[in-house]
């Protein structure tokens, strides 16, 4: 289990890089912050969509 503030894995970074082509910088920064605090990619994306949008 990840601890709060832990760095993202190589796989997470690669997935976020691909994902960033379709979303704003604000969306991506929120996703990164959520994932660093332990959220999954899907959960972080869903929350970012609700709070920020695309």
Secondary structure in CASP SS format (residue, H / E / C, confidence):
PFRMAT SS
TARGET T0000
AUTHOR 0000-0000-0000
METHOD secondary structure of the structure
MODEL  1
X C 1.00
X C 1.00
X C 1.00
X C 1.00
X C 1.00
X C 1.00
X C 1.00
X C 1.00
X C 1.00
X H 1.00
X H 1.00
X H 1.00
X H 1.00
X H 1.00
X H 1.00
X H 1.00
X H 1.00
X H 1.00
X H 1.00
X H 1.00
X H 1.00
X H 1.00
X C 1.00
X C 1.00
X H 1.00
X H 1.00
X H 1.00
X H 1.00
X H 1.00
X H 1.00
X H 1.00
X H 1.00
X H 1.00
X H 1.00
X H 1.00
X H 1.00
X C 1.00
X C 1.00
X C 1.00
X C 1.00
X H 1.00
X H 1.00
X H 1.00
X H 1.00
X H 1.00
X H 1.00
X H 1.00
X H 1.00
X H 1.00
X H 1.00
X H 1.00
X C 1.00
X C 1.00
X C 1.00
END
